[in-house]
């Protein structure tokens, strides 16, 4: 006989998984991925291409390897991604004035325009997804998620997003999923 007391059943307005962080994150993530994939589907590299454009628009020009490390994209994947973005005229590789042996990834005018358009569509999709929250709660949620993501990244750095998929797949196989 156990001394553990079962939690009370959920009330009429409470979802049975209301205290399940994994379920909540999974549902929101799935909705975000679905919306962003639709918006970014025509952009070379999809969401990763958008991340590279965002980094190129918002920051100083970086090398491919620096971008790969910062964004957690495998360096080989990054090479192909930059190739695709360059073929589309969205970025250019330019010699680094401080070290001509290295190239910097620089956004083009067309890339800046594509980024602006896709960012606007993403913002609209995010606002739709966060629609049930008032603007103050949206800001709080974004701040808290960023804080959690930053802490998680410090504790267990993601240097290759492909590895996350491999880790999850290994876990599912181990768990019989």
N, C-alpha and C positions, 0 to 999 in steps of 0.2 A: 504494500500500500504506500502510495506516495503522498507527501505533504504538499506537493505542488498544486496550486489552485489554478484551475483553468480560467482564462480570461472570459469576461462576460460576452455573450453573443453580440454581434454588431447591432446597433440601433437601426431603425427604419431608414435613416438618412445616411448611414455609414456603410461604405463599401467594405466587403470582407477583407480586402487587401489594403485598406487605407493606411496601415502602419508598415507596409512592405515597401521599403525603399527600392529594392530591385525591380519590383513590378512597376512602380511609378516611373522610375528612370527608363525602363525598357519601353513602356508605352509612349512616353514623350519622345525618346530617342527615335523610335520607329516612325512616328509621325514627322519628326524633323527630317530624317533621312529621306523619307518618301517625298516630302515637299522640295527639299533641296536638290534631290536627284532629278526631279522634273525640271527645275529651274536651270540647273547646271549641266544638263545632259548634252547640250551642244557645244559646251566649252571644252577644249582639249584638256583631258585629265579630270574633267568633272570637278568634284569638290576639292581635290588636290590641286588642280590647275587654278582654282579660285584662291586657294590658300597662298600659292606662289604669287599670283597677281596682287593679292592683298599685301603680302610682305614687300613686294617690289614697289607698290604705290605708296605705302605708309612709311617705309624706312629707307635708309641709305642703301645704295647698291651693294649686294653681297655676292660672294662666290657661290657656285652650285653646292659645294660641300658645306658651306656655312648655312645655306638655306635648308639643305637636307637635314642637318643636325637640329636646327632650330624648329623645323616643322615635323621632325620625327618621320622622315621619308627615307627609305633606303637609297643610298647614293646611286646605285645602278638605276633604280626606278626614276630617281630625280633626273638623271641624264636623259632618259627617254621622254620624260615629262617636259623638260626644257626644250628638247628637240621639237616636240609637237607644238608647244606654245610659240616657239620661234618660227616654225613653218607657217603657222597661222598669222604671223606678223604681230603677235601680242607682246613679245619680249625680244630683246637682243642680248647677245653675249658681246661685251666690250672689254678691251684690255683694261686691267686695273692700273690706274696711273701710278700707284705706289709700288706695284710689283707686276710688271708686264708679263710674267710667266703665268699669271692667273687671270681669269676672265670674271667679270661681274655680270650679274643678270640685271638688266635694266628694262623697265616697262616702256613700251612705245605709246604713242598717242592713241593708236587703235586699242592697245591693251588697257590703257586707262579708261577709255570709253566703254569697253566690254566689262571691265571691273565695275564701273559706275552703274551700268545697266543691271548686271547680275546682283550687285549689292543692294540696289533698290528693290529688286524682286525678292531677294532673300529677306530683307527687312520687312517687306509686306507679309511674307509667309510667316516670319517669326511673330509679327504682331497678331496675325490670325491665330497662330498656335497658342500664344499667350493671352488671347482675347478674354478669357474668363477672369484674368487678374486686372486690377486697376493699375494705372501707370506707376504708382509708387511701389506696388508689390512686384511689378515686372522688373523695376530697377533693383529692388532688393534681391529678387531671385537671381538675376544676372550677376550681381556682386557676390552673393553667397556661392553660386556655382563656380565662378572664377576663382574664388578663394579655395574652395575644395579641390578644383582641378590643379591649381598651382601647388598645393600641399601634396596631392597625390603624385604629381610629376616629380616633385623633389624627393619623395620617399621611394618611388619606383619609376625612374625616368623612362619615358617612351622614346627610344631612339629610332624605332622602325615600326610604323603603324601596321605593316604587314605581319610583324611578330605578334601583335595583339590577336589577330585572326588565328594564327597558328596556335597560340596559347589557349584561346577559347575552344578551338577545334579539339585540341588534345584533352582539355577538360571534359568536353562532351563525350569523347570516346571513352575516357576513363569512367565517366559516370553512366555509361551505357546509352548516351543520347545520340 
